[in-house]
């Protein structure tokens, strides 16, 4: 083994161990936050309501259930004591209990349960950590009452805990299953280990970098999920591509060192371009003012860059070290039927598919497009909203308690909009404003210190009660939406509240329905420019790589179709509830979490670009060598079909474990990515792209003469690749 190879392997080994240690240390510093946009009006309104009005949103809700009436002496004493202890706890801004406010809305219909609503510190990450420290000491049996918790902060904590358990269990399934797939594809234990080692290096390196970033910014726990999912997908794909090319060169008669050089020069260049497109495209997501999206983007940029670096540095060193021993230890040799040796003769089945597609490209293109459009159709009724406790297992505390609130209480905190009016608002102005809010479509009731408003009816507060306490900064109202926070009616209700003329010139508006409206609005504004910018970056880099005007436009169009089919599948399954029993059951809310759907699209887009470049690089190489577009398409499909299929199988095997998770968000990620990868590897790369390239013929490679001359120095020559040149 050459000295330089030994040095590279030793350095990578040491770096991987150190990065693994740092990455594991950093997992505890990740937060389940960043789902509220930085510039959302509700963020500032909620902060001012908490600080000035002592009436922020209910980040945490404690359900206190008794065997007797909650107004009995023993239960009331325990309830007051609990409320006072919660109010004194670290991280708590305000705590309002039924026994301190005497608010009938905080008491259940059967008088056997009551609520303590808790407003935690402002930042999402700090609120989650405060809930994590506070809840265990207050839940369970507390004298004559039993306490359970729900609310956004506690749902976030339980979701993070469940996700970690499921991801660990998933890795125990995914890694052995992926190893078996690689063994079967490569027919060698040594060859199968190389892509896995590449993934290990890139993932551990990314986790270590995320740990360092936690000291300067909040990093979402989903960034670690991105590192694992995207790192596994890209790094294994890159390793597959280089190792497959190395074996082809060896089969063609090249020596080990020459084969390493050729495979690194050709496949390594494609890997570098792929990683560059992925990283640059993800940079566009940094423009979205959502901490979760920025964390995901940073993780994706890091893992793409490190995957490429590991592939072009570590993989050649491993291939050089293993040399002629690469094809040893085929553990499935006895189970495998005799077939063609690895190398140029492989892919006969894909060659037949390529020939069939190229004979009737228009027919195949129309058929594949029709299937993709059918998968895209459910996207037309997609509805997006931030997730809540219903994404957790039904038996989980946060989910179970939230359902009890929905069933037993007239006013549910997640449907409540808190409104703060300016200081000096008199009783008449407050009454007029409350009546106007109560008369809005979608309003169930409005509560003030003076009573309850339902439509045109005003019910004065009973003696000795205060439905909503007056705050020093001004009066506070709570308006309850008639439907769930994710419904169109609730969103319209919030917008109409904001549009109402308020006493003193303005009102502060907060609550879960407001959070849904603001998050959706910010994403709707920021996402289209980011996507257009990502598409432009992809087209520019692909145009430079392929020396073509037409191919980049086709590549982006194929990505849009593929991603549309991916989201359509998620809508059909998780929003509409189809295949619910097959996936182990989940709560159908009628919406998808927009941030998680975007996460799926980011990873799916990266893998789509990955597969596209694998195919295009081989087609272009064959075309430069022969000048025959149809033959180049067939050869490209033959050379990459088995590779892309193996890569897709590996990703799907990893996603199966996520799909079995008890957290619906992880199910969405697993199933969504599996749909995207399968569609892209079969319909798009196997049929649609070859059909369109066969139909376009030499127009695939058209480039204005001035740019062609700059690329080659010859006005009559095609662009070159690694010295290959073919005259027109």
C-alpha positions as CSV (number, residue, x, y, z in Angstrom):
1,X,0.0,0.0,0.0
2,X,1.5,3.4,-1.0
3,X,2.5,5.7,1.9
4,X,0.1,8.4,0.8
5,X,-2.8,6.0,0.9
6,X,-2.0,4.9,4.4
7,X,-1.8,8.5,5.6
8,X,-5.2,9.3,4.1
9,X,-6.8,6.3,5.7
10,X,-5.3,7.0,9.1
11,X,-6.4,10.7,9.0
12,X,-9.9,9.8,8.0
13,X,-10.1,7.2,10.7
14,X,-9.0,9.6,13.4
15,X,-11.3,12.4,12.1
16,X,-14.3,10.0,12.0
17,X,-13.9,8.9,15.6
18,X,-13.5,12.4,16.8
19,X,-16.5,13.6,14.8
20,X,-18.6,10.7,16.0
21,X,-17.8,11.7,19.6
22,X,-18.6,15.4,19.0
23,X,-21.8,14.5,17.1
24,X,-23.1,12.3,20.0
25,X,-22.2,15.1,22.5
26,X,-24.1,17.6,20.4
27,X,-27.4,15.7,20.1
28,X,-28.5,16.9,23.5
29,X,-28.1,20.5,22.4
30,X,-30.4,20.3,19.4
31,X,-33.9,21.7,19.9
32,X,-37.3,20.9,18.5
33,X,-37.9,24.6,17.6
34,X,-37.7,27.0,14.6
35,X,-41.2,26.4,13.3
36,X,-42.3,30.0,13.9
37,X,-41.0,32.5,11.3
38,X,-38.6,35.2,12.5
39,X,-40.7,38.1,11.1
40,X,-44.2,36.7,11.9
41,X,-46.3,39.4,13.6
42,X,-47.6,36.8,16.1
43,X,-44.0,36.5,17.5
44,X,-43.8,40.2,18.6
45,X,-47.5,40.3,19.7
46,X,-47.1,37.2,21.9
47,X,-43.9,38.7,23.5
48,X,-45.7,41.9,24.3
49,X,-48.8,40.1,25.6
50,X,-46.6,38.0,27.9
51,X,-44.5,40.9,29.1
52,X,-47.0,43.7,29.4
53,X,-50.4,42.0,29.7
54,X,-49.3,38.7,31.4
55,X,-51.5,37.0,28.9
56,X,-49.4,35.1,26.4
57,X,-50.4,31.9,24.7
58,X,-50.8,28.6,26.4
59,X,-47.5,27.0,25.7
60,X,-48.3,24.3,28.3
61,X,-51.7,23.1,29.5
62,X,-52.0,21.0,32.7
63,X,-55.2,18.9,33.0
64,X,-56.1,18.4,36.6
65,X,-58.7,15.6,37.1
66,X,-60.4,14.8,40.4
67,X,-62.7,12.0,41.6
68,X,-65.1,14.6,43.0
69,X,-66.1,18.1,42.0
70,X,-63.2,20.4,41.4
71,X,-64.8,23.1,43.6
72,X,-64.7,20.8,46.7
73,X,-62.5,22.1,49.5
74,X,-59.7,19.5,49.2
75,X,-59.5,19.6,45.4
76,X,-59.6,23.4,45.3
77,X,-56.8,23.7,47.9
78,X,-54.6,21.2,45.9
79,X,-55.4,23.1,42.6
80,X,-54.5,26.5,44.1
81,X,-51.2,25.0,45.5
82,X,-50.4,23.5,42.1
83,X,-51.0,26.7,40.3
84,X,-48.8,28.7,42.7
85,X,-46.0,26.1,42.4
86,X,-46.1,26.2,38.6
87,X,-46.1,30.0,38.6
88,X,-42.9,30.0,40.7
89,X,-41.1,27.5,38.4
90,X,-38.2,28.5,36.2
91,X,-39.1,29.5,32.7
92,X,-42.7,30.3,33.5
93,X,-44.0,33.8,32.6
94,X,-47.6,33.4,33.8
95,X,-49.7,30.5,35.1
96,X,-53.5,30.8,35.2
97,X,-55.5,28.1,37.0
98,X,-59.2,27.6,37.3
99,X,-59.0,28.1,41.1
100,X,-57.2,31.5,40.8
101,X,-59.2,33.0,37.9
102,X,-62.5,31.3,38.7
103,X,-63.0,31.1,34.9
104,X,-65.8,28.6,34.0
105,X,-64.0,28.0,30.6
106,X,-61.2,26.3,32.5
107,X,-63.6,23.8,34.1
108,X,-64.9,20.7,32.3
109,X,-68.5,20.2,31.5
110,X,-68.8,17.4,34.2
111,X,-67.0,19.6,36.8
112,X,-64.5,16.8,37.5
113,X,-61.5,18.4,35.7
114,X,-59.9,21.8,35.4
115,X,-57.0,23.5,33.7
116,X,-53.8,25.3,34.5
117,X,-52.6,27.2,31.4
118,X,-48.9,28.2,31.4
119,X,-47.1,30.8,29.3
120,X,-43.4,29.9,29.1
121,X,-40.4,32.0,28.1
122,X,-40.4,33.6,24.7
123,X,-38.0,31.5,22.6
124,X,-39.2,28.1,21.3
125,X,-36.1,26.3,22.3
126,X,-36.1,27.7,25.8
127,X,-39.8,27.0,26.2
128,X,-39.3,23.4,25.2
129,X,-36.4,23.0,27.7
130,X,-38.5,24.7,30.4
131,X,-41.4,22.3,29.7
132,X,-39.0,19.3,29.8
133,X,-37.8,20.4,33.3
134,X,-41.2,21.4,34.7
135,X,-43.7,18.8,33.6
136,X,-42.3,15.6,35.2
137,X,-42.5,17.2,38.7
138,X,-46.2,18.1,38.3
139,X,-47.8,15.2,36.4
140,X,-49.1,12.0,37.9
141,X,-51.0,11.6,41.1
142,X,-50.8,14.7,43.2
143,X,-52.9,14.2,46.4
144,X,-56.6,14.1,45.5
145,X,-56.0,14.9,41.8
146,X,-54.2,13.4,38.8
147,X,-52.4,15.7,36.5
148,X,-51.4,15.3,32.8
149,X,-49.9,17.7,30.3
150,X,-50.4,18.8,26.7
151,X,-49.8,22.0,24.7
152,X,-47.2,22.9,22.0
153,X,-44.2,22.9,24.3
154,X,-44.9,19.5,25.9
155,X,-45.9,18.0,22.5
156,X,-42.5,19.2,21.2
157,X,-40.7,17.5,24.1
158,X,-42.5,14.2,23.7
159,X,-42.1,14.3,19.9
160,X,-38.4,14.8,20.3
161,X,-38.1,11.9,22.8
162,X,-40.2,9.6,20.6
163,X,-38.3,10.6,17.5
164,X,-35.0,9.7,19.1
165,X,-36.2,6.3,20.2
166,X,-37.7,5.6,16.7
167,X,-34.7,6.8,14.9
168,X,-32.4,4.5,17.0
169,X,-34.7,1.6,16.3
170,X,-34.9,2.6,12.7
171,X,-31.1,2.6,12.3
172,X,-30.9,-0.9,13.8
173,X,-33.2,-2.0,11.0
174,X,-31.9,0.2,8.2
175,X,-28.2,-0.4,8.4
176,X,-28.3,-4.2,8.3
177,X,-31.0,-4.1,5.5
178,X,-28.9,-1.6,3.5
179,X,-25.8,-3.8,3.9
180,X,-27.7,-6.8,2.5
181,X,-28.8,-4.7,-0.5
182,X,-25.2,-3.6,-1.1
183,X,-23.9,-7.1,-0.7
184,X,-26.4,-8.4,-3.3
185,X,-25.6,-5.6,-5.7
186,X,-21.8,-5.6,-5.5
187,X,-21.4,-9.4,-4.9
188,X,-18.6,-8.5,-2.5
189,X,-18.4,-7.6,1.2
190,X,-15.4,-5.3,0.7
191,X,-17.0,-3.4,-2.2
192,X,-20.3,-3.1,-0.2
193,X,-18.5,-1.6,2.8
194,X,-16.9,1.3,0.8
195,X,-20.2,3.3,0.2
196,X,-21.2,2.6,3.9
197,X,-17.9,4.0,5.1
198,X,-18.4,7.0,2.9
199,X,-21.8,7.6,4.5
200,X,-20.4,7.1,8.0
201,X,-17.7,9.7,7.4
202,X,-20.1,12.3,5.9
203,X,-22.8,11.9,8.6
204,X,-20.4,12.0,11.6
205,X,-18.6,15.0,10.1
206,X,-21.9,16.8,9.6
207,X,-23.1,16.0,13.1
208,X,-19.9,17.4,14.5
209,X,-20.3,20.6,12.6
210,X,-23.9,20.9,13.8
211,X,-22.6,20.5,17.4
212,X,-20.2,23.5,16.8
213,X,-23.1,25.5,15.3
214,X,-25.2,25.0,18.4
215,X,-22.9,27.5,20.2
216,X,-23.9,30.3,17.9
217,X,-27.4,29.5,16.8
218,X,-30.4,27.2,17.6
219,X,-30.2,24.0,15.6
220,X,-33.3,21.9,15.0
221,X,-33.3,18.3,15.9
222,X,-34.5,17.7,12.4
223,X,-31.1,18.9,11.1
224,X,-29.7,15.7,12.5
225,X,-32.4,13.8,10.6
226,X,-31.4,15.5,7.4
227,X,-27.8,14.6,8.1
228,X,-28.7,11.0,8.4
229,X,-31.2,10.7,5.6
230,X,-29.5,12.9,3.0
231,X,-26.0,11.8,4.1
232,X,-26.9,8.2,3.7
233,X,-28.6,8.9,0.4
234,X,-25.9,11.1,-1.2
235,X,-22.8,9.5,0.2
236,X,-23.9,5.9,-0.6
237,X,-24.9,7.0,-4.1
238,X,-21.5,8.7,-4.6
239,X,-19.7,5.7,-3.3
240,X,-21.8,3.4,-5.5
241,X,-21.0,5.6,-8.6
242,X,-17.2,5.6,-8.1
243,X,-16.9,1.9,-7.2
244,X,-19.1,0.9,-10.1
245,X,-17.0,2.9,-12.5
246,X,-13.8,1.4,-11.0
247,X,-15.1,-2.1,-11.6
248,X,-16.0,-1.2,-15.2
249,X,-12.5,0.1,-15.8
250,X,-11.0,-3.0,-14.3
251,X,-13.3,-5.2,-16.5
252,X,-12.1,-3.2,-19.5
253,X,-8.5,-4.2,-18.8
254,X,-7.2,-1.3,-16.8
255,X,-4.8,-2.0,-13.9
256,X,-5.8,-1.1,-10.3
257,X,-4.0,2.3,-10.2
258,X,-5.1,3.3,-13.7
259,X,-8.7,2.3,-12.9
260,X,-8.6,4.4,-9.7
261,X,-7.4,7.4,-11.7
262,X,-10.0,7.0,-14.4
263,X,-12.9,6.5,-12.1
264,X,-11.9,9.5,-9.9
265,X,-11.5,11.7,-13.0
266,X,-14.8,10.8,-14.6
267,X,-17.2,9.7,-11.8
268,X,-15.5,12.0,-9.3
269,X,-16.2,15.0,-11.5
270,X,-19.9,14.0,-11.7
271,X,-19.9,13.7,-7.9
272,X,-18.4,17.1,-7.4
273,X,-20.9,18.7,-9.7
274,X,-23.8,16.9,-8.0
275,X,-22.7,18.0,-4.6
276,X,-22.2,21.6,-5.9
277,X,-25.8,21.7,-7.3
278,X,-27.2,20.3,-4.1
279,X,-25.3,22.7,-1.9
280,X,-26.0,25.8,-4.0
281,X,-29.7,24.9,-4.3
282,X,-29.9,24.5,-0.5
283,X,-28.3,27.9,0.0
284,X,-31.4,29.4,-1.5
285,X,-33.4,28.1,1.4
286,X,-31.4,30.3,3.8
287,X,-33.5,33.2,2.6
288,X,-36.6,31.7,4.2
289,X,-37.1,33.3,7.7
290,X,-37.8,30.0,9.5
291,X,-35.2,28.6,11.9
292,X,-36.2,25.0,11.1
293,X,-35.7,25.5,7.3
294,X,-32.3,27.2,7.9
295,X,-31.1,24.4,10.1
296,X,-32.2,21.8,7.4
297,X,-30.5,23.9,4.7
298,X,-27.2,24.1,6.7
299,X,-27.2,20.4,7.4
300,X,-27.9,19.6,3.8
301,X,-25.1,21.9,2.6
302,X,-22.6,20.4,5.1
303,X,-23.6,16.8,4.3
304,X,-23.4,17.3,0.5
305,X,-20.0,18.9,0.7
306,X,-18.6,16.3,3.1
307,X,-20.1,13.4,1.1
308,X,-18.3,14.7,-2.0
309,X,-15.1,15.3,-0.1
310,X,-15.1,11.8,1.3
311,X,-15.9,10.3,-2.1
312,X,-13.1,12.0,-4.0
313,X,-10.5,11.5,-1.2
314,X,-11.4,8.5,0.8
315,X,-12.9,6.2,-1.8
316,X,-9.9,6.3,-4.2
317,X,-7.6,5.5,-1.2
318,X,-9.8,2.5,-0.2
319,X,-9.9,1.3,-3.8
320,X,-6.1,1.7,-4.1
321,X,-5.6,-0.2,-0.8
322,X,-7.9,-3.0,-1.7
323,X,-6.9,-3.3,-5.4
324,X,-7.4,-6.8,-6.7
325,X,-9.1,-7.9,-3.5
326,X,-12.1,-5.7,-4.0
327,X,-14.3,-8.5,-5.4
328,X,-13.7,-11.0,-2.6
329,X,-16.2,-12.5,-0.1
330,X,-19.5,-12.8,-2.0
331,X,-21.7,-14.0,0.8
332,X,-24.6,-14.7,-1.6
333,X,-22.6,-16.7,-4.1
334,X,-24.5,-19.9,-3.5
335,X,-27.9,-18.2,-3.6
336,X,-27.2,-16.2,-6.7
337,X,-27.8,-17.6,-10.2
338,X,-25.0,-17.6,-12.6
339,X,-25.0,-14.2,-14.4
340,X,-22.8,-11.9,-16.3
341,X,-19.6,-10.7,-14.6
342,X,-19.5,-7.2,-13.3
343,X,-18.5,-4.7,-15.9
344,X,-19.5,-3.9,-19.5
345,X,-21.9,-6.7,-20.0
346,X,-24.1,-5.9,-17.1
347,X,-27.4,-4.1,-17.5
348,X,-28.9,-6.2,-20.3
349,X,-32.4,-5.7,-18.9
350,X,-32.0,-2.0,-18.8
351,X,-30.6,-2.0,-22.3
352,X,-33.8,-3.7,-23.5
353,X,-35.8,-1.0,-21.7
354,X,-33.7,1.7,-23.2
355,X,-34.2,0.3,-26.7
356,X,-38.0,0.0,-26.3
357,X,-38.3,3.6,-25.1
358,X,-36.1,4.9,-27.8
359,X,-38.1,3.1,-30.5
360,X,-41.3,5.0,-29.5
361,X,-40.2,7.9,-27.4
362,X,-43.3,10.0,-27.8
363,X,-45.6,7.2,-26.7
364,X,-43.5,6.3,-23.7
365,X,-43.1,10.0,-22.7
366,X,-46.9,10.6,-22.9
367,X,-47.6,7.4,-20.9
368,X,-45.1,8.3,-18.1
369,X,-46.3,11.9,-18.0
370,X,-49.9,10.7,-17.6
371,X,-49.0,8.5,-14.7
372,X,-47.0,11.4,-13.0
373,X,-49.8,13.9,-13.5
374,X,-52.3,11.4,-11.9
375,X,-50.0,11.3,-8.9
376,X,-49.8,15.1,-8.9
377,X,-53.6,15.6,-8.9
378,X,-54.1,15.3,-5.1
379,X,-51.8,18.3,-4.7
380,X,-54.7,20.4,-5.9
381,X,-56.5,20.1,-2.5
382,X,-53.4,20.1,-0.3
383,X,-53.8,21.9,3.0
384,X,-50.8,22.8,5.2
385,X,-50.6,23.7,8.9
386,X,-48.1,23.3,11.7
387,X,-48.4,20.0,13.5
388,X,-49.7,19.5,17.1
389,X,-49.9,16.7,19.6
390,X,-51.9,14.6,17.2
391,X,-48.7,13.6,15.4
392,X,-47.7,11.6,18.5
393,X,-49.0,8.1,19.3
394,X,-52.6,8.1,20.4
395,X,-51.6,6.6,23.8
396,X,-49.0,9.3,24.4
397,X,-49.7,11.8,27.2
398,X,-49.8,15.0,25.1
399,X,-52.0,13.4,22.4
400,X,-54.3,11.7,24.9
401,X,-54.7,14.9,27.1
402,X,-55.4,17.1,24.1
403,X,-58.2,14.7,23.0
404,X,-59.6,14.9,26.5
405,X,-59.6,18.7,26.3
406,X,-61.5,18.6,23.0
407,X,-64.1,16.2,24.4
408,X,-64.7,17.6,27.9
409,X,-64.2,21.4,27.7
410,X,-66.3,24.0,26.0
411,X,-63.3,26.2,25.2
412,X,-60.2,24.5,23.9
413,X,-56.9,26.4,24.3
414,X,-55.7,25.5,20.8
415,X,-58.7,27.3,19.3
416,X,-58.3,30.4,21.4
417,X,-57.1,33.8,20.1
418,X,-55.9,36.2,22.8
419,X,-56.4,39.9,22.0
420,X,-54.8,42.8,24.0
421,X,-56.2,46.3,23.7
422,X,-54.3,49.5,24.5
423,X,-54.3,51.1,27.9
424,X,-57.2,53.5,28.3
425,X,-59.8,51.5,26.4
426,X,-63.0,52.3,28.3
427,X,-65.8,49.9,29.0
428,X,-68.1,51.1,26.2
429,X,-65.3,50.7,23.6
430,X,-64.4,47.3,24.9
431,X,-68.1,46.2,24.7
432,X,-68.4,47.5,21.1
433,X,-65.2,45.7,20.0
434,X,-66.1,42.4,21.8
435,X,-69.5,42.4,20.1
436,X,-67.9,43.0,16.7
437,X,-65.5,40.1,17.2
438,X,-68.3,37.8,18.4
439,X,-70.3,38.7,15.3
440,X,-67.6,37.5,12.9
441,X,-68.1,34.3,11.0
442,X,-66.2,31.5,12.6
443,X,-66.5,32.9,16.2
444,X,-67.8,30.6,18.9
445,X,-67.6,33.1,21.8
446,X,-65.6,36.1,23.1
447,X,-64.7,36.5,26.8
448,X,-63.8,39.7,28.6
449,X,-63.7,40.8,32.2
450,X,-67.3,41.9,31.9
451,X,-68.7,38.6,30.6
452,X,-69.2,36.3,27.6
453,X,-70.4,37.3,24.1
454,X,-71.9,34.7,21.8
455,X,-73.1,36.2,18.5
456,X,-75.4,39.1,19.5
457,X,-75.9,37.8,23.0
458,X,-74.0,39.2,26.0
459,X,-73.9,37.1,29.2
460,X,-72.6,39.2,32.2
461,X,-70.0,37.5,34.4
462,X,-71.5,35.8,37.4
463,X,-70.7,37.4,40.7
464,X,-67.4,36.4,42.0
465,X,-65.9,35.3,38.7
466,X,-63.6,36.9,36.3
467,X,-63.6,35.1,32.9
468,X,-60.6,37.2,31.8
469,X,-58.7,39.3,34.2
470,X,-58.0,42.9,33.3
471,X,-54.3,43.6,32.7
472,X,-52.4,46.7,33.8
473,X,-51.4,47.4,30.2
474,X,-55.0,47.3,29.0
475,X,-58.1,45.0,28.7
476,X,-57.6,41.5,27.3
477,X,-60.2,39.4,25.4
478,X,-60.1,35.7,24.5
479,X,-61.9,34.8,21.2
480,X,-62.6,31.1,20.6
481,X,-62.8,29.9,17.0
482,X,-65.7,27.6,16.2
483,X,-63.5,25.2,14.3
484,X,-60.0,23.8,14.6
485,X,-57.0,26.0,14.1
486,X,-56.1,24.3,10.8
487,X,-59.4,24.9,9.2
488,X,-60.1,27.6,6.5
489,X,-62.8,29.1,8.8
490,X,-60.3,29.6,11.7
491,X,-57.8,31.2,9.4
492,X,-60.4,33.6,8.0
493,X,-61.5,34.3,11.6
494,X,-57.9,35.4,12.5
495,X,-57.6,37.6,9.4
496,X,-60.9,39.3,10.1
497,X,-60.0,40.0,13.7
498,X,-56.8,41.7,12.5
499,X,-58.9,43.7,10.0
500,X,-61.3,45.0,12.6
501,X,-60.8,48.6,13.8
502,X,-59.6,48.4,17.3
503,X,-59.9,50.9,20.1
504,X,-56.8,53.1,20.5
505,X,-55.6,52.3,17.0
506,X,-54.4,48.7,17.3
507,X,-54.7,45.3,19.0
508,X,-52.1,42.6,19.9
509,X,-53.3,39.2,18.6
510,X,-51.8,35.8,19.6
511,X,-52.7,32.2,19.9
512,X,-52.4,28.9,18.0
513,X,-54.8,29.9,15.2
514,X,-52.7,33.1,14.7
515,X,-49.5,31.1,14.6
516,X,-50.9,28.9,11.8
517,X,-51.9,31.9,9.8
518,X,-48.6,33.7,10.1
519,X,-46.5,30.6,9.5
520,X,-48.4,29.7,6.3
521,X,-48.3,33.3,5.1
522,X,-44.5,33.7,5.5
523,X,-43.8,30.4,3.8
524,X,-46.2,31.3,1.0
525,X,-44.3,34.5,0.4
526,X,-40.7,33.3,0.9
527,X,-40.8,29.8,-0.7
528,X,-41.5,30.6,-4.4
529,X,-38.5,33.0,-4.8
530,X,-36.3,30.5,-3.1
531,X,-37.5,27.7,-5.4
532,X,-37.0,29.8,-8.5
533,X,-33.5,30.7,-7.3
534,X,-32.7,27.0,-6.7
535,X,-34.0,26.1,-10.2
536,X,-31.9,28.8,-11.7
537,X,-28.8,27.6,-9.9
538,X,-29.5,24.0,-11.0
539,X,-30.0,25.1,-14.7
540,X,-26.8,27.2,-14.7
541,X,-24.6,24.4,-13.3
542,X,-26.2,21.7,-15.5
543,X,-25.8,23.9,-18.5
544,X,-22.1,24.3,-17.8
545,X,-21.7,20.6,-17.0
546,X,-23.5,19.3,-20.1
547,X,-22.7,22.2,-22.5
548,X,-26.4,22.2,-23.4
549,X,-29.3,24.7,-23.5
550,X,-32.1,22.2,-23.6
551,X,-31.1,19.6,-21.0
552,X,-31.1,21.9,-17.9
553,X,-34.7,23.0,-18.7
554,X,-35.8,19.3,-19.1
555,X,-34.0,18.4,-15.8
556,X,-35.8,21.1,-13.8
557,X,-39.2,20.1,-15.4
558,X,-38.6,16.5,-14.5
559,X,-37.7,17.5,-10.9
560,X,-40.9,19.5,-10.7
561,X,-43.0,16.5,-11.9
562,X,-41.2,14.1,-9.6
563,X,-41.6,16.4,-6.5
564,X,-45.2,17.1,-7.4
565,X,-45.9,13.3,-7.4
566,X,-44.1,13.0,-4.1
567,X,-46.3,15.7,-2.4
568,X,-49.4,14.3,-4.1
569,X,-48.7,10.9,-2.6
570,X,-48.3,12.4,0.9
571,X,-51.6,14.3,0.5
572,X,-53.4,11.1,-0.6
573,X,-52.0,9.1,2.3
574,X,-51.6,11.4,5.3
575,X,-54.0,14.3,4.6
576,X,-56.8,12.1,3.2
577,X,-56.1,9.1,5.3
578,X,-55.7,6.4,2.6
579,X,-53.5,3.3,3.5
580,X,-53.8,4.4,7.2
581,X,-54.1,0.8,8.4
582,X,-51.2,-0.5,6.3
583,X,-48.9,2.1,7.9
584,X,-49.7,1.2,11.5
585,X,-52.3,3.8,12.1
586,X,-52.1,7.6,12.6
587,X,-54.4,10.5,13.4
588,X,-55.8,12.1,10.2
589,X,-55.9,15.9,10.8
590,X,-56.9,16.9,7.2
591,X,-53.6,18.8,6.8
592,X,-49.9,18.3,6.2
593,X,-47.1,19.9,8.2
594,X,-45.7,22.4,5.7
595,X,-42.3,22.5,7.2
596,X,-41.9,18.7,7.2
597,X,-43.3,18.5,3.7
598,X,-40.6,21.0,2.7
599,X,-38.0,18.9,4.5
600,X,-39.1,15.9,2.3
601,X,-38.9,18.0,-0.8
602,X,-35.4,19.2,0.0
603,X,-34.0,15.6,0.4
604,X,-36.0,14.3,-2.6
605,X,-34.8,17.2,-4.8
606,X,-31.2,16.4,-3.8
607,X,-31.6,12.7,-4.7
608,X,-33.4,13.7,-7.9
609,X,-30.4,15.8,-9.0
610,X,-28.1,13.0,-8.0
611,X,-29.8,10.4,-10.2
612,X,-30.2,12.9,-13.0
613,X,-26.5,13.6,-13.1
614,X,-25.6,9.9,-13.0
615,X,-27.7,9.4,-16.1
616,X,-26.7,12.5,-18.0
617,X,-23.0,12.1,-17.4
618,X,-23.0,8.6,-19.0
619,X,-25.2,9.7,-21.9
620,X,-23.0,12.7,-22.6
621,X,-19.8,10.6,-22.4
622,X,-21.2,8.1,-24.9
623,X,-22.4,10.8,-27.2
624,X,-19.0,12.5,-27.2
625,X,-17.4,9.2,-28.0
626,X,-19.8,8.1,-30.8
627,X,-21.9,11.1,-31.9
628,X,-25.0,8.8,-32.0
629,X,-27.6,10.3,-29.6
630,X,-29.9,7.2,-29.6
631,X,-27.1,4.8,-28.9
632,X,-25.8,7.1,-26.2
633,X,-29.2,7.2,-24.5
634,X,-29.5,3.4,-24.6
635,X,-26.0,2.9,-23.3
636,X,-26.5,5.5,-20.6
637,X,-29.6,3.8,-19.4
638,X,-27.8,0.4,-19.4
639,X,-24.8,1.7,-17.5
640,X,-26.8,3.6,-14.8
641,X,-30.1,1.7,-14.6
642,X,-28.7,-0.9,-12.1
643,X,-26.8,1.7,-10.2
644,X,-29.9,4.0,-9.8
645,X,-32.1,1.0,-8.9
646,X,-29.6,0.0,-6.2
647,X,-29.4,3.5,-4.8
648,X,-33.2,3.8,-4.7
649,X,-33.5,0.4,-2.9
650,X,-31.0,1.6,-0.3
651,X,-32.9,4.8,0.4
652,X,-36.3,2.9,0.5
653,X,-34.8,0.4,2.9
654,X,-33.8,3.2,5.2
655,X,-37.2,4.9,4.9
656,X,-39.1,1.7,5.8
657,X,-37.9,2.0,9.3
658,X,-39.1,5.7,9.5
659,X,-42.5,4.7,8.1
660,X,-42.9,2.3,11.1
661,X,-42.4,5.1,13.6
662,X,-45.1,6.1,16.1
663,X,-44.6,9.8,15.2
664,X,-46.7,10.8,12.2
665,X,-44.0,13.4,11.1
666,X,-41.5,10.6,10.8
667,X,-44.0,8.5,8.9
668,X,-44.5,11.4,6.5
669,X,-40.8,11.7,6.0
670,X,-40.2,8.0,5.4
671,X,-43.2,7.4,3.1
672,X,-42.7,10.7,1.3
673,X,-39.1,10.1,0.5
674,X,-39.8,6.5,-0.5
675,X,-42.5,7.7,-3.0
676,X,-40.2,10.3,-4.4
677,X,-37.2,8.0,-4.8
678,X,-39.2,5.2,-6.4
679,X,-41.0,7.5,-8.8
680,X,-37.7,9.2,-9.7
681,X,-35.7,6.0,-10.2
682,X,-38.4,4.3,-12.3
683,X,-40.8,6.5,-14.2
684,X,-38.5,9.6,-14.5
685,X,-35.0,8.2,-15.0
686,X,-36.0,4.9,-16.5
687,X,-38.7,6.1,-19.0
688,X,-39.4,9.8,-19.2
689,X,-35.8,11.3,-19.4
690,X,-34.6,8.7,-21.9
691,X,-37.8,9.1,-24.0
692,X,-37.4,12.9,-24.2
693,X,-33.7,12.8,-24.9
694,X,-34.3,10.2,-27.7
695,X,-37.1,12.4,-29.1
696,X,-35.0,15.6,-29.0
697,X,-32.0,13.9,-30.8
698,X,-29.1,16.2,-31.5
699,X,-31.0,19.2,-30.1
700,X,-30.1,17.9,-26.7
701,X,-26.5,19.0,-27.3
702,X,-27.3,22.3,-29.1
703,X,-25.2,25.3,-27.9
704,X,-24.9,28.7,-29.5
705,X,-21.8,28.7,-31.7
706,X,-20.0,31.5,-29.7
707,X,-20.3,29.5,-26.4
708,X,-19.3,26.2,-28.2
709,X,-16.2,27.9,-29.6
710,X,-15.3,29.2,-26.1
711,X,-15.7,25.7,-24.6
712,X,-13.6,23.9,-27.2
713,X,-11.6,26.4,-29.2
714,X,-13.1,24.9,-32.4
715,X,-16.3,26.3,-34.0
716,X,-17.0,23.0,-35.6
717,X,-16.4,20.7,-32.6
718,X,-18.6,19.5,-29.8
719,X,-17.7,20.2,-26.2
720,X,-15.0,18.0,-24.8
721,X,-15.0,15.8,-21.7
722,X,-11.7,14.6,-20.3
723,X,-10.0,15.0,-23.7
724,X,-12.7,13.2,-25.7
725,X,-13.8,15.1,-28.8
726,X,-16.1,14.3,-31.7
727,X,-16.4,16.4,-34.8
728,X,-19.9,17.2,-36.1
